[in-house]
Amino acid sequence: MSPDALFWLSLALKMAVTAGFVVTATFAAERAGPVVGAMIATLPVAAGPAYLFLAFEHDALFISQSALASLVANVVTSIFALTYAALAQRHGRGLSVLAALATWIVLASLLRLVDWDTWTAVAFNATGIALCIAVGNRFRHVRVPPPRQHWSDLLLRAGMVAVLVAVVVTLSTLVGPTVTGILAVFPIVLLSLMLILHPRIGGPAAAAVLSNSLLGMAGFSITCLTAHLLVPVVGVATGLGIALVVSVGCNFAFWRFRSRVAVQR
């Protein structure tokens, strides 16, 4: 088999694996209610496959630096979700989504102007995500009706995430670890939820799902930090594996916390 044919076959396989993983996760998220659904949606269902495939092509230092960039970019994703949640209370899908996307693109571009290290990234996350959670709390308490499903929803999610992973893996050698880390956490799953849920259950209800995801963003930050710190020490495979366990553990803990609070009320 020629090198070109092998490249395209490998890329197609990566896209197919990613698409299947994301379809399963987001399908479960939509049926689990706003709190559990948001916790599922903020698992690394898109970034995880991207990092898995990057691990086959780059060394531990590249993966670690990419994870640091993803850690910083996760704050921008939180602002992206909050922007949509605020606008979706009174505006349509188009304006709400476009404004949130524009916010993400502008802020993500500015991240490259700062020379981030572990401590500044952690401080940025602790402050930024805490503020987003505090502001977004007002949008969480809305009854979310079960959304009507259509086969096109699955194709949309699968196609969007598969393309994202293909872009990240293909461009990673050209753009370096920082841009790779930022692109790897482009909020493709949250974006697909916005596009699908807004016209079907309404802006406020869709905003409730996105607002509930903000606590999950804190868990994803811990996941990125874990990968950044452990990959150079224990290796890429072990470091990313531990980071995945941390992600699931954090989101489970957050779900239990939210459930207990709801019962006490």
N, C-alpha and C positions, 0 to 999 in steps of 0.2 A: 504494500500500500504506500502511495506517495506521501511525503510529509504534509502537503496541503490537504489531502483527503483525510489523513489522520487527525489534523488539527480541527477540521470541520466536524468530523465524527465525534471527537472528544468534546467539542463545544456543544454540540447538539445533545450529547448525553448529559452534560452538566446542566443544561437548561431543562431537560426532561425531568431529571431527578429533583431539581429545585422546584419546578412547577408542581410536581406531585406532592411534595412536602408542604408547600404553602397552601395548596387547595385544601388539603386535609385539615391543616391548622385553622385556617380562616373559616372553613365550613363549620368546625366545632365552635369557634368563637362567636359566630352569629347566633347560635342556638343556645348559648349558655347564659344569656342575660348580660347586662351591661358591665357588671363587676368581673365575673369570671371570664366573659368574652374579652374584656380589655386586658386581663392578665395573660390570656392566651395570645392575643394580638401583639403584646409587647415581649413575648419570647423571641429569641433570635431566629425567626422563621425565614427571614431573608438574609440577614447578615451572617447567620450560622453557615448556610451552604456556601456563601461567598468566601468566608474564611477557610472553610474546609478545602475548597479548591485552590485557594491561594497558598495553602500549606504545602501543596504538592509542587509549587513553583518557586517559593521563596524561603529564605532562611529565617531563623528565629528572630533575629534583629529586625528584619523587615516586618514580620507579623506583629512584634511587640510595638514598634513605632506606629503601625497602622491602628492597632488597638487603642493607643493613646489618642490618636486623631479621632477615632470613633467615640471615645469617651467624651472628648470636648464637643464633638458634633451632636451628641445626644441631647445636650442642653438646647441646641437649636431646634432639634426635633420636638422637644417639649414645647417650645415657643410656637412652633408650627401647629401643634395640636391645640394649644390654647387660643391661638389666633382664629383658627377655624371655629372652635367652640363658641367664642364670643360673637363672631359675625353670623354664625348659623342661627342665632336666636331670632334674628329679624330679616335676614337676607337669604337669597336663593343659593343654590349649589354653586353656580358659576362664580359669583363674586366671592363667596366664602372660600372656595377651594383655590382660586387664582390668587387671592390676597395672601392666603397661608403659604402657597408655593413661592410667591415672590419674596415673602419674608424669609423663608428657608434659604433660598438661593443667595439673597443679599448677605444674610448673616453667615452662612457657610463660607462665602467668599472672603469675608472679613477675618475668619479664623486663621487664615494662612498668614496674616500680617503679624501674628503674635508667636513668639518663640515659647511654646508650651513645654513645661516639664510636669512630672507627676504631681507635685504639690500644687502648682497653679491650676492644673486640670481638675484636681479633686476639689479645691476651693471654689472654682467656677461652677462645678456640678452641684456642690452642696448648697450654694447660694441660689443658683439659677433654677434648679428643679424644685427646691423648697418654695420659692416664690410662685412658680407656676402652679404647684399643687394648691397653695393657699388661695390664689386668685381663681383657679378653676373649680374649687369646691362648690361654688354657687351654681355651677351648671350640671352637677352630677345627679341631682335628685329629681329625675324625670322618669316617668313610666315609659319603658321601651317595649312596644308591641313586637311580636314575632315578625320578622321581615319575610316578604314573599320571595321565594327563590326562583331563579331562572338559570338555565344552562349557560347563558352568556356571562353570568357572574363568574362562573368557574374559569371560563376562557379569559376573561379580563384579568383576574388575579394571576392566573398561571402565566399569561403572556407578559404582564408587566414585570413580575419578579424574575422570570426567566431571562428577559432582556437585560434587567439590571445586573444580574449575576454575570451574564456574558460580557457586558461592558466593563464591569469591575475587573474580572479576571483577565480580559484581553488587554486592557489599558494599564494594568498595574505596573508592568515593567517600564512603561513610558512615563507615567506621571509620578512615580515614587510612592513611598509609604503614606505620606500625609494625605495626599489627594485620594489615594486608594481607601484609606480608612474613613474619610468623609463620605465618599461615594458608597461605600459598603453599608452605611447606615442611612442612606437616603430613605425617607419614610414611605416606602412603596406600599406596605401592607396597610398602614393608616390611611394613605391616600385612596387605596381601593375601597376601604370601608366608607370613606366620605362619599365617594362617587356612587356607591351602590346604596348605602343606607339613607342618604339625605332625601332623595325623591320618593323613597318607599315608606319611611316612618317619620319623616319630617326633620327639620333642622334641629330643634331642641333635643329630640330623642337621639339623633345621630351625635349631637354634641355631647350628650351624656356618656355615650360609649367612649368618645375621644377624651373626655375629662377624666373618666375612670382610668384611662390608660396612663395618666400622668404619674401615678404611684408606681406603676410598672416600669416607668422610665428610670426611676431610682434603682430598681433591681437590675436593669440593663446596664446602668453606669457601673454598678458593682461588678457585673460580668466583664465589662471591658477592662476595668481596672485589674481584675484577676488575671485576665489574659496578658495584659501589658506587663505585669510583674512576674508571673510564673513562667511564661513561655521561654524567656532567656535562661531560666534556672533549670527547669525540668524537661524542656524540649517542647516542640510545637504540638505534637499529638497529645501528650499528657496535659500540657497547659490549657489547650483548647477544650479538652475533655472535662477538666475540672471547672473551667469557666461555664460550660453548659450546665453542669450539675448545680453550680452556684445560681445560675439564672432560674432554673426550675425551682430551687429551694427558696429563693427570694420571693418569687411570685406566689408560691404556695403560702409563704408566711404572710405576705400582704393580703392575700385572699382571706386567710383565717382572721387576720386583724380586722378587716372590713366586715366580715361576717359577725364577729363578736360585738363590734360597735353597733351594727344594725339590730342585733338581738337586744342589746341593752336599751336601745331607744324604744 
